[in-house]
Amino acid sequence: MGSQGRSGPPGNGGPGEGEGGEARKLQEGRVARGKRRKGKGKGKARAGQGGRGSGTEGKPGPQTAKEAAGPGADAGARACPREEAEGGGSVEEGARGIVKGVEGSAGAGKEAQGREYGKKEEWRVRARRREGARPGRAQGRGGQAWADIAGPRVAMAAAAREEEEEAAARQSAARPAAGPALWRLPEELLLLICSYLDMRALGRLAQVCRWLRRFTSCDLLWRRIARASLNSGFTRLGTDLMTSVPVKERVKVSQNWRLGRCREGILLKWRCRQMPWMQLEDDSLYISQANFILAYQFRPDGASLNRRPLGVFAGHDEDVCHFVLANSHIVSAGGDGKIGVHKIHSTFTVKYSAHEQEVNCVDCKGGIIVSGSRDRTAKVWPLASGRLGQCLHTIQTEDRVWSIAISPLLSSFVTGTACCGHFSPLRIWDLNSGQLMTHLGSDFPPGAGVLDVMYESPFTLLSCGYDTYVRYWDLRTSVRKCVMEWEEPHDSTLYCLQTDGNHLLATGSSYYGVVRLWDRRQRACLHAFPLTSTPLSSPVYCLRLTTKHLYAALSYNLHVLDFQNP
């Protein structure tokens, strides 16, 4: 019967008892592994059904042998058709078939090994899926124990997946291993090479990969481009005024200034006609309305204001003509001939009589106040609290003073007058002695009064006024002739001007609220923005700008030009 296997005489090289014992051990090892894998109860049940013979040692069925041996079992079965045809067999026969199958699979070559490896991988994936599904069947016998074991495994697998994702993200941001040899150069040398690229080339380079996108966002690559752009936060000497904002972002906004792309809005309106003046400080806007100065806070977009003012500063009996911010103080000049000094963060306010007529202009730097009036005088005052109202110098200008500015060196100041005499409307005075130092220009026509003047550096300044010209002066070259001048195309009086300290120049005209943008490297106007229509024609009394916005104060409202979100 099937309990005795076929055997040859010992010592003849045939499959004897030793070979049968080895096969038996192999079969027992498979059964034990099956028990550990499938559980104690199921393992015993399947072990009882594993044999096919009628003896005490059952022969494994054909399906079991194939599962155990893989692709080699089929080859073994094909090699021994006679043994497979018999109804019963011993363990030795099954082992002999397995050995032959293994030998056949070994001779199959790399292709068979690949198929076997693929099937093993598929079995492992299925086993992992079954393990992942086990905790859901925790109601059975021993389910809670399995959940206690599988839970940490699932958590560990999730943590491993997160680590792999983080590593992939770091790899994407890291320098690419493949590609041109140029990208394998030291980063300092690569920065030097890319610094010669223009804006368009850097933008295209940033589209190659994530690492190059991060690399081309470096501020060093954009500094040269930003210094040649309009209103990018760099002065003519290369000083960065906005270190907290990436240079690349500023260059993007600068293109809107160059192309004139902006969105117009109105921040404030007034019921009656005003002559407002304004100043900017951080995220606050200070603007004069009648005899008050109001402080507003910008919203995060910079193109709108909180409607409720932060503070109101009063003290003048008539309209505020001009004011400046200095050392946490507001120094104001009023039509009542008085100067007011207000502390921004307190209620401290002092006003004193300064001139016999209205005070048209005022400036304050380094603890010194200078004022100019319609009474044809300019005066110097201290800002110290114990000496407020004590005049240091009184200068007879022999003409009405419309504008005034202190030099950054705190050694002199310039006055702009109405040009009604036989002398230049621009004169520079010594701040310590009050003596006249020099005249600027010699060809001003009568009535070419200077309405606004500002120092850009200790040796350069800008002026504009009734003669419709903006003039740029350099005291190191000549005081008789300006270095460059720009003419208003429509022959309108220029009330105010503002500059970014580099290439951009903005002017406000007397008709239709026209704001003009100029590139100082060119003669012609770059862009013009009319802010009022014919019935409400108004001069632009004051201009202020940041790298993203331009603010213009007119008779009836305060306008904003948003260049960040056109």
Disulfide bonds with the S-S distance in Angstrom:
none
